[in-house]
Amino acid sequence: MAENSCCADSCVLVAREELHAFCVRGLQRAGAAGDDASVLADLLVSADYRGHFSHGLNRLEFYMQDLMNKGSRGATRQEPEVVKETVATALVDGHNLLGPVVGRFSMDLAIQKAKDVGIGWVSVRGSNHFGIAGWYSMRAQDQGLLGMAFTNTSPQLVPTRSRQQTLGTNPISLAAPANNGDSMVLDMATTVVAFGKVEMKKTLNQDVPLGWGVDSTGKPSTDPDKVMAADGGLMPLGGPEETSGYKGYGLAMLVEVFCGILSGADYGHRVRHWTQHHGAANLGQCFVAIDPEAFAPGFKDRMSDLLDHCRGLEPAEGETEVLVPGDPERQHMALCDRKGGIPYQPQQIVWADNLAQKYGLEPMVKLHRP
């Protein structure tokens, strides 16, 4: 379910339009051009609407700091540049523009190639933090294509048998269309959790579950400060070696091959730390679009059959339903629609109000409806 499912009377509701306007105000104050600020705000709102609170409002100051310290370029009309191209592939230089601006450009290029020749594979260098990977894969899915998105990130994953951050959370996303607007949307980190979820636990004054991260000795820790420290880090998907964490380590390496290695961007230990906002991050990313009509007919029918079968499985004892990738997000969006806004924990709203005061922004209007 959503990262901080909040259905109690203590929740504070914010309309999506109000959240978007607040994010635009902050990004423009930090130096982003109007159009670029709106694109990034679209992504931040989508993240919280889908229940990925680690990558929505929670990330606003991160992007603002990047812009103010010239870690990324916002006040420019320059676009990403295609530096090498075939009918099905492209290498794009993001020129240190905002990650969502680079990502949208690159996924749209992959989509066009898929429509032309059946597949589009776009490798990117010179990019920045691009938010939730699913935002890009769903862009292809909305046009009847399979979409995939990958990115490397700052070192946060501590490899199996190690005690040093070396790879990023390196997310993987696949969105696949089915019948009647249904779909599968996989959007996952190759670490046990995304780093932002540890940040959320700290914001909420909570311990992290055992198995999310490690301390300076490489041993599991429940202290978010120790996990977030430069000598701590996140565990690979699967956790310790005994529960196959080396598979998550391998998946993170796979993403690194597609992103940093293939594009000529920085990779692994060469990517700057996420707290450093000076100098280009030079992240590598990868966007893929595939036209299912280039393969066996009936893709959506088979996709729907698989989704329906999985949802129809008998739940385990104590469970009420079986979900497929994308269902928790659909449920959270339905919750937001019923409530008329995105529900936030009070601590998140206090943080947002403090951010507004810190940068001289008009604060968000809250709905305060249960």
C-alpha positions as CSV (number, residue, x, y, z in Angstrom):
1,M,0.0,0.0,0.0
2,A,1.0,3.6,0.1
3,E,4.1,4.5,2.0
4,N,2.2,6.6,4.7
5,S,-1.4,5.5,4.2
6,C,-3.3,8.2,6.2
7,C,-7.0,7.7,6.6
8,A,-7.4,9.0,10.1
9,D,-9.0,12.3,11.1
10,S,-5.5,13.7,11.7
11,C,-4.6,13.6,8.0
12,V,-4.3,16.9,6.2
13,L,-5.6,17.0,2.6
14,V,-4.1,19.0,-0.2
15,A,-5.7,19.3,-3.6
16,R,-3.5,18.1,-6.4
17,E,-3.8,21.5,-8.1
18,E,-2.6,23.3,-5.0
19,L,0.3,20.9,-4.6
20,H,1.3,21.5,-8.2
21,A,1.2,25.3,-7.8
22,F,3.2,25.1,-4.6
23,C,5.9,23.0,-6.2
24,V,6.0,25.4,-9.2
25,R,6.5,28.3,-6.8
26,G,9.3,26.6,-5.1
27,L,11.1,25.5,-8.3
28,Q,10.7,28.9,-9.9
29,R,12.1,30.6,-6.8
30,A,15.1,28.3,-7.1
31,G,15.7,29.3,-10.7
32,A,13.7,26.9,-12.9
33,A,12.2,28.2,-16.1
34,G,8.4,28.1,-16.0
35,D,7.9,25.2,-18.4
36,D,10.6,23.1,-16.7
37,A,9.2,23.8,-13.3
38,S,5.7,22.7,-14.5
39,V,7.1,19.4,-15.9
40,L,8.9,18.6,-12.6
41,A,5.8,19.6,-10.6
42,D,3.7,17.2,-12.7
43,L,6.1,14.4,-11.7
44,L,6.0,15.3,-8.0
45,V,2.2,15.5,-7.9
46,S,2.0,12.1,-9.7
47,A,4.3,10.5,-7.1
48,D,2.2,11.6,-4.1
49,Y,-1.1,10.9,-5.9
50,R,0.1,7.3,-6.6
51,G,1.3,6.9,-3.0
52,H,5.0,7.2,-3.5
53,F,5.5,9.9,-0.9
54,S,9.2,9.5,-0.8
55,H,9.4,11.0,-4.3
56,G,6.8,13.7,-4.3
57,L,6.6,16.8,-2.0
58,N,9.4,15.2,0.1
59,R,11.8,15.7,-2.8
60,L,11.0,19.4,-3.5
61,E,13.8,21.0,-1.5
62,F,16.3,18.5,-3.0
63,Y,15.5,19.8,-6.5
64,M,15.5,23.4,-5.2
65,Q,18.9,23.0,-3.7
66,D,20.2,21.4,-6.9
67,L,19.0,24.4,-8.9
68,M,20.2,27.1,-6.5
69,N,23.7,25.6,-6.2
70,K,23.9,25.1,-10.0
71,G,24.0,21.3,-9.6
72,S,21.4,21.3,-12.4
73,R,20.4,23.8,-15.0
74,G,16.9,25.3,-14.8
75,A,16.8,28.8,-16.2
76,T,17.6,27.8,-19.8
77,R,15.8,27.1,-23.0
78,Q,18.3,24.5,-24.1
79,E,16.9,21.1,-24.8
80,P,18.5,17.7,-24.5
81,E,20.6,16.8,-27.5
82,V,20.5,13.6,-29.7
83,V,24.2,13.0,-30.3
84,K,24.0,9.6,-32.0
85,E,21.1,7.9,-33.6
86,T,19.8,4.9,-35.6
87,V,16.2,4.1,-36.6
88,A,15.7,2.2,-33.3
89,T,18.3,3.7,-30.9
90,A,19.6,7.1,-29.7
91,L,22.2,8.5,-27.4
92,V,21.0,11.7,-25.7
93,D,23.1,14.3,-23.8
94,G,20.8,15.9,-21.1
95,H,23.2,18.9,-20.8
96,N,22.6,18.8,-17.0
97,L,19.0,19.9,-17.3
98,L,16.3,18.8,-14.8
99,G,16.0,15.0,-14.8
100,P,12.2,15.0,-15.7
101,V,12.8,17.3,-18.6
102,V,15.5,15.0,-19.9
103,G,13.5,11.9,-19.2
104,R,10.3,13.1,-20.9
105,F,12.2,14.1,-24.0
106,S,14.0,10.8,-24.1
107,M,11.0,8.6,-23.5
108,D,9.0,10.5,-26.2
109,L,11.9,9.9,-28.6
110,A,11.8,6.1,-27.7
111,I,8.0,6.2,-28.2
112,Q,8.3,7.7,-31.7
113,K,10.9,5.1,-32.7
114,A,8.7,2.3,-31.4
115,K,5.9,3.6,-33.5
116,D,8.1,3.8,-36.6
117,V,10.1,0.5,-36.3
118,G,8.6,-1.4,-33.4
119,I,11.2,-0.6,-30.7
120,G,13.0,2.5,-29.4
121,W,16.0,2.3,-27.1
122,V,17.4,5.6,-25.8
123,S,20.5,5.8,-23.6
124,V,21.1,9.1,-21.7
125,R,24.0,10.8,-20.1
126,G,24.3,14.2,-18.5
127,S,21.0,13.9,-16.6
128,N,19.8,14.4,-13.1
129,H,17.5,12.8,-10.5
130,F,14.3,11.9,-12.4
131,G,11.8,11.0,-9.7
132,I,9.6,7.9,-10.0
133,A,10.6,5.7,-12.9
134,G,7.0,4.7,-13.5
135,W,6.1,8.2,-14.7
136,Y,8.1,7.5,-17.9
137,S,7.1,3.9,-18.5
138,M,3.4,4.8,-18.2
139,R,3.9,7.5,-20.8
140,A,4.5,4.7,-23.3
141,Q,1.8,2.5,-21.9
142,D,-0.7,5.3,-22.4
143,Q,-0.1,5.0,-26.1
144,G,-0.5,1.2,-26.3
145,L,3.2,0.4,-26.0
146,L,5.3,-1.3,-23.4
147,G,7.4,1.2,-21.6
148,M,10.6,0.6,-19.6
149,A,12.7,3.2,-17.6
150,F,15.9,2.8,-15.7
151,T,18.3,5.2,-14.0
152,N,21.5,5.0,-11.9
153,T,21.6,7.1,-8.8
154,S,24.1,8.3,-6.2
155,P,25.8,5.4,-4.3
156,Q,23.5,4.2,-1.5
157,L,23.5,0.4,-2.0
158,V,26.0,-1.5,0.1
159,P,26.9,-4.6,-2.0
160,T,26.6,-8.1,-0.5
161,R,29.6,-8.8,1.8
162,S,30.6,-5.2,1.8
163,R,30.3,-2.2,4.1
164,Q,30.7,0.6,1.5
165,Q,28.0,2.4,-0.6
166,T,28.9,1.6,-4.2
167,L,25.7,1.5,-6.4
168,G,22.5,3.5,-6.4
169,T,19.0,2.4,-5.7
170,N,18.9,1.9,-9.5
171,P,15.1,1.5,-10.1
172,I,13.5,-0.6,-12.7
173,S,10.1,0.1,-14.3
174,L,7.9,-1.7,-16.8
175,A,4.4,-0.6,-17.8
176,A,2.4,-3.0,-20.0
177,P,-1.1,-2.2,-21.3
178,A,-4.1,-4.6,-21.0
179,N,-7.7,-4.4,-22.0
180,N,-10.2,-1.8,-20.9
181,G,-7.6,0.6,-19.5
182,D,-6.1,-2.0,-17.2
183,S,-2.3,-2.4,-17.0
184,M,0.6,-3.8,-15.1
185,V,2.9,-1.1,-13.7
186,L,6.1,-2.3,-12.0
187,D,8.1,0.5,-10.4
188,M,10.8,-0.8,-7.9
189,A,14.1,0.0,-6.5
190,T,16.8,-2.6,-6.6
191,T,17.5,-1.9,-3.0
192,V,15.1,-3.1,-0.3
193,V,13.5,0.3,-0.3
194,A,14.1,3.7,-2.0
195,F,16.2,6.0,0.1
196,G,13.4,8.5,0.4
197,K,11.4,5.9,2.5
198,V,14.2,6.1,5.1
199,E,13.9,9.9,5.0
200,M,10.2,9.6,5.5
201,K,10.8,7.4,8.6
202,K,13.1,10.1,10.0
203,T,10.6,12.8,9.3
204,L,7.9,10.8,11.1
205,N,10.3,10.1,14.0
206,Q,10.1,6.3,13.4
207,D,12.7,3.5,13.3
208,V,13.2,1.8,9.9
209,P,12.3,-1.9,9.7
210,L,15.2,-4.3,10.2
211,G,16.6,-5.3,6.9
212,W,16.2,-1.9,5.1
213,G,19.7,-0.7,5.8
214,V,23.0,-1.1,7.5
215,D,25.3,1.0,9.8
216,S,29.0,1.7,9.4
217,T,30.0,-1.9,10.2
218,G,27.8,-3.3,7.4
219,K,25.4,-4.8,9.9
220,P,21.6,-4.2,9.8
221,S,20.3,-1.2,11.7
222,T,16.9,0.3,12.5
223,D,18.3,3.8,13.2
224,P,17.4,6.0,10.2
225,D,20.3,8.3,11.0
226,K,22.8,5.5,10.9
227,V,21.3,4.1,7.6
228,M,21.4,7.6,6.0
229,A,24.9,8.4,7.2
230,A,27.8,8.5,4.6
231,D,29.2,5.3,6.2
232,G,25.8,3.5,6.3
233,G,23.6,2.6,3.4
234,L,20.8,0.5,2.0
235,M,20.7,-3.2,1.6
236,P,20.1,-4.7,-1.9
237,L,16.7,-6.2,-2.7
238,G,16.5,-9.4,-0.7
239,G,18.4,-8.1,2.3
240,P,21.4,-10.1,3.6
241,E,23.1,-12.9,1.6
242,E,21.2,-15.6,3.4
243,T,17.9,-14.3,1.9
244,S,19.4,-13.8,-1.6
245,G,20.3,-10.1,-1.4
246,Y,23.0,-10.8,-3.9
247,K,20.2,-11.0,-6.5
248,G,19.2,-7.4,-5.8
249,Y,22.9,-6.5,-6.0
250,G,23.0,-8.1,-9.4
251,L,19.9,-6.3,-10.6
252,A,21.4,-3.0,-9.5
253,M,24.4,-3.9,-11.6
254,L,22.2,-4.7,-14.6
255,V,20.6,-1.2,-14.4
256,E,24.1,0.3,-14.2
257,V,25.1,-1.4,-17.4
258,F,22.0,0.0,-19.2
259,C,22.5,3.5,-17.8
260,G,26.0,4.6,-16.7
261,I,28.1,2.2,-18.7
262,L,26.2,2.2,-22.0
263,S,25.7,5.9,-22.2
264,G,29.2,7.0,-21.0
265,A,27.7,8.8,-18.0
266,D,29.2,8.5,-14.5
267,Y,28.5,5.1,-12.9
268,G,28.6,3.3,-9.6
269,H,31.2,4.8,-7.2
270,R,31.9,7.6,-9.7
271,V,28.5,9.2,-9.2
272,R,28.5,12.2,-6.8
273,H,26.9,11.7,-3.4
274,W,23.2,12.7,-3.3
275,T,23.9,15.4,-0.7
276,Q,26.4,17.2,-3.0
277,H,24.5,19.9,-5.0
278,H,27.6,21.5,-6.6
279,G,28.7,20.2,-10.0
280,A,26.9,18.1,-12.5
281,A,25.6,14.7,-11.4
282,N,26.0,13.3,-14.9
283,L,23.5,10.5,-14.2
284,G,22.9,7.8,-16.8
285,Q,19.4,6.7,-17.8
286,C,17.7,4.4,-20.2
287,F,14.2,4.5,-21.8
288,V,12.7,1.8,-23.9
289,A,9.4,1.6,-25.8
290,I,8.1,-1.5,-27.5
291,D,5.2,-1.9,-29.9
292,P,3.5,-5.2,-29.0
293,E,2.0,-5.4,-32.4
294,A,5.5,-6.1,-33.8
295,F,5.2,-9.5,-32.1
296,A,2.4,-12.0,-31.6
297,P,-1.1,-10.7,-31.9
298,G,-3.4,-10.5,-28.9
299,F,-0.9,-9.1,-26.4
300,K,-3.6,-7.2,-24.4
301,D,-5.8,-10.2,-24.2
302,R,-3.0,-12.3,-22.7
303,M,-2.0,-9.5,-20.4
304,S,-5.5,-9.2,-19.1
305,D,-5.8,-13.0,-18.7
306,L,-2.7,-13.0,-16.5
307,L,-3.7,-10.0,-14.4
308,D,-7.2,-11.4,-13.9
309,H,-5.9,-14.8,-12.9
310,C,-3.5,-13.4,-10.3
311,R,-6.1,-11.1,-8.8
312,G,-8.5,-14.1,-8.7
313,L,-6.2,-16.3,-6.6
314,E,-7.3,-17.4,-3.2
315,P,-5.7,-15.0,-0.6
316,A,-3.4,-16.4,2.0
317,E,-4.8,-16.7,5.5
318,G,-5.3,-13.2,7.0
319,E,-5.2,-11.5,3.6
320,T,-8.2,-10.1,1.7
321,E,-7.0,-9.9,-1.9
322,V,-4.2,-10.6,-4.2
323,L,-2.8,-7.6,-6.1
324,V,-0.7,-7.2,-9.2
325,P,2.0,-4.5,-9.8
326,G,0.2,-1.2,-10.1
327,D,-2.8,-2.1,-8.0
328,P,-1.6,-0.4,-4.7
329,E,-1.1,2.8,-6.7
330,R,-4.6,2.5,-8.2
331,Q,-6.1,2.1,-4.8
332,H,-4.3,5.1,-3.5
333,M,-5.4,7.2,-6.4
334,A,-9.0,6.1,-5.7
335,L,-8.6,7.1,-2.1
336,C,-7.4,10.5,-3.1
337,D,-10.3,11.0,-5.5
338,R,-12.8,10.0,-2.8
339,K,-11.3,12.4,-0.3
340,G,-10.9,15.2,-2.8
341,G,-7.2,15.6,-2.2
342,I,-3.9,13.9,-1.3
343,P,-3.8,12.9,2.4
344,Y,-0.6,13.8,4.3
345,Q,0.7,13.1,7.7
346,P,0.7,16.3,9.9
347,Q,4.5,16.1,10.2
348,Q,4.8,16.4,6.4
349,I,2.6,19.5,6.3
350,V,4.7,21.1,9.1
351,W,7.8,20.4,7.0
352,A,6.1,22.0,3.9
353,D,5.1,25.1,5.9
354,N,8.6,25.4,7.3
355,L,9.9,25.1,3.7
356,A,7.6,27.9,2.6
357,Q,8.7,30.2,5.4
358,K,12.4,29.4,4.7
359,Y,12.2,30.4,1.0
360,G,9.5,33.0,1.3
361,L,6.8,31.0,-0.6
362,E,3.1,31.2,-0.2
363,P,2.2,28.1,1.7
364,M,-0.2,25.4,0.5
365,V,-3.9,25.7,1.1
366,K,-5.0,22.7,3.2
367,L,-8.5,21.2,3.0
368,H,-8.6,19.6,6.5
369,R,-11.3,17.1,5.5
370,P,-11.3,13.5,6.9
